Amino acid sequence: MDELLGALHYGFIQRALLAGIFIALSCSSLGVFLVLRRYSLIGDGLAHVAFGTIGLGLLLQTHPLYLSAPLVMLASLWISYLAERAKIHGDAAIGMVSALGVSTGVMLASVGRGFNVDLFSYLFGNILAISRGEVYLSVGLSLVVLSVVVLFLHDLFALTFEEEYARVLGIKTRRVVQLLTLCTALTVVLGIRVVGTMLVSSLIVFPAVTALQVARGFKAALVVAALASVGSVIAGIVVSFLLNLPTGATVVYVNFVFFGAAFVWGRWRNR
């Protein structure tokens, strides 16, 4: 316990916890909508795109996350455009764009061999090395995402469960979908610092499916997902520091433990 309390006095632990909590809240709030819409793979697809944009940022010697945010948001709109106008199913559009993103990252890694070590850190995350400026960016953008969810909660709820009914209510479903994908793009970029591009989709999917095992209503699912997400990030950061383990992978394992516990509890409660 003394070692744990001592760890909380370190500045890098405080920065990691602050940024991680806000990023976790963003991921969980969007994850419930994406999972229920069966659109959760967009997180994985945009993470692959982010891999390519990070490679470009390192090659141009600029901060990768500052370049990734606008480019990944454009990619999310491109996915929506392909799904709507090119008559391509959403999963196929995600697959096409993500494949291009990974290929771009591989090509850039081959060209700029000097930044391969830096690229590796973005692949698997390193939130313990987050800077003060990145904390401000993470908190600010997370508040933007959370504000959008709160302001458009009714529209997102209607769109998630019955898109045709949402249109009847006068909701501009196309704009709401675009808003959801843009927020997802922002959240994916933020989550890269926590678990990396290879694991960032887990921050979106795990808390949502965990909540759906035990929650009896939609608002309850949002609350449980937020608690599971924040708890997994806090526990992952602390455990990884104390046991000298990779932080991103530890966060994912904690998420899996939470899901397992929720699954068992849900089955036992419904017997």
Secondary structure by P-SEA (a helix, b strand, c coil): caaaaaaaacaaaaaaaaaaaaaaaaaaaaaaaaaaacccaaaaaaaaaaaaaaaaaaaacccaaaaaaaaaaaaaaaaaaaaccccccaaaaaaaaaaaaaaaaaaaaaacccaaaaaaaaaccccccccaaaaaaaaaaaaaaaaaaaaaaaaaaaaaccaaaaaaaccaaaaaaaaaaaaaaaaaaaaccccccccaaaaacaaaaaaaaccccaaaaaaaaaaaaaaaaaaaaaaaaaacccaaaaaaaaaaaaaaaaaaaaaaaac
